[in-house]
Amino acid sequence: MSALSIDVADLLAHAGARRHVQRTASVEGLVASSVRVSDEVEVDVNLERIPDGIVVRGEIGGRWLSECSYCLRPLDEAVTFHVDELFETDPVEGDTYPIEGRTIDLEQLVRDTILIELPLAPHCAEPCAAEDFAHSENPPTDPRWAALSDLEIQ
């Protein structure tokens, strides 16, 4: 059972019922391109029973790590995303999430929300050193390619 599984039996029994939920959990495999989510993900949502199921509204947050795609400096940024999704007993593939028995699992919602929003080519928020390199006669060598400069090609 996931750390983001929530028993919603009380909500299913009472139309219009609401509950606030806060959880912190590690979610494995949150990686997109060169960006990965570090540590734990924070979920701060309100659950509301409606005739079709349970609506989950709130915020999902965490930190992602990468390196600037221009200057290769390490990046560590906090992110927060708004969610507004429906969980129902007969979910529509790709549109809603399942209520399984008397529980909902927010892990797939967290995955979908964060992975869609992570940057594909992260870069520094402020203008970075890459702009200085573009105007330089001898830009510094990318350390990943340094071994190639020792090769002698004939």
N, C-alpha and C positions, 0 to 999 in steps of 0.2 A: 504494500500500500504506500502510495506517495505521501510525502510530507505536506503536499498541497491538496490532499483529499479532505473533503468537508462533509460531515453528516448533515443532511438537510431535511431530515424526517419532520422536524417541527415546522419548517416552512411549507412542506408539501401538504401538511394537514390543515393549514389555515390560509385561505385566500387573502392576499394583500399583506401577509406577514413580511417583516423586514429584519435583517440582522447585519451588523457590521463585523467584518472579519479582517484581522491583520495577521499575516504569517511571514516568516522569514525562512527560506529554504535554499539548499543547494540544488541546482538543476544541471545535470551533466550534459555535455555536448552542445552548449550554446556557442557555436563558432560559425562565423560567416566570413568567407574570404580570409583576410589576415586579421580579423577582429575576433576576440573571444571575450565572453562575459566572465568576470572574475568573482570570486567569493560567492556571496549569496544574493538571491533575488528577494526583494521586499514586495509583498502584495498587500495593498490596503484598499479593500473593496466593500461595497454594500450589496447584499443579496436581497432580492425582492421577488416574492411569489406573485406571478401573474397567471392568467388562465392557460397560457401556452407552456409554461414552465417556470424557470427561475432566471431573472435578469441579473447579470453581474456587472456593476458599474464601479469604476474607481481608477486607481493608479497602480502601475507595476514599475518598479525601479531597480536599478543596479548600477554596476560599474563595468565599463569595457576597457580592455587593454589592446594596444596595437602599436604600430610605429607610423610616423608621418610618411605618407607616400611621396613627399617631396624631399624632406631633409633627413629622414630615417631616425629622428629622435623618438624616444618612447612616448606614448600617449596613454593617459589614464583619465577617463572621463566618466562622470556620473550622468545617468540618463533616467528619465521618467516618462512613461507612456500612459496615455489614457485608454481604458478599455470600456466597452459597452457591448456585451455579448449575451446571447440567449443560450441557456441549457434547457434541453427538453428530452422527454422520454423517447421520442422518435426523431432523432436529429436528422437534419438535411445535410448530406455530405458537402463539406466545404463552407457551409453557411452557419450552422449551429453546432453546439457541443452536447454530448450525451449526459443524461441523468442515469446513473447505473444503480438500480435499486433505490436506495435512499441516500446516495452520496453523489457528489460532483467532484471531479478532479481538475483543479486549475492548472496542472502542469502543461497540458497541451496548449491551453490559452496563453500561458506565459511564453512558451516556445514560439508560437505563431506570432505573437505581438512583438517580441524582442527581435527575432531573426529577420522579420520584414523591415524593421526600422534601423538595423545596424548599418553603418556606412560601408560602401564597397571599397572606396579609396579614401581612408581617413587622412586628415591633414591637420596641422596646427591651427588653432583658433586665431592666433595672431599671425601676421606675415612671418614666415620662417626663413631660415638661412638659405633655402633653395632660391629665393629671389636674388640674394646677394651673389650666388654662384652663377646665375645666368648672365650677369654683367661683368664677370671676372674673366681675365685672359687665361688663367690656369685654375679651373675649378678643382677642388679637392677630389681625390679618387674615392669612389664608393668602396668602403672596406670589404664588401662582399666580393669585389673584383680584384682586390689587391694581389692575390696570388698569380693572376694572369700577367701582371706587369713584370714579374720575374722570368717569364718565359722568353726564350730567344727563338724567333721564327725566322727561318732561312728560306 
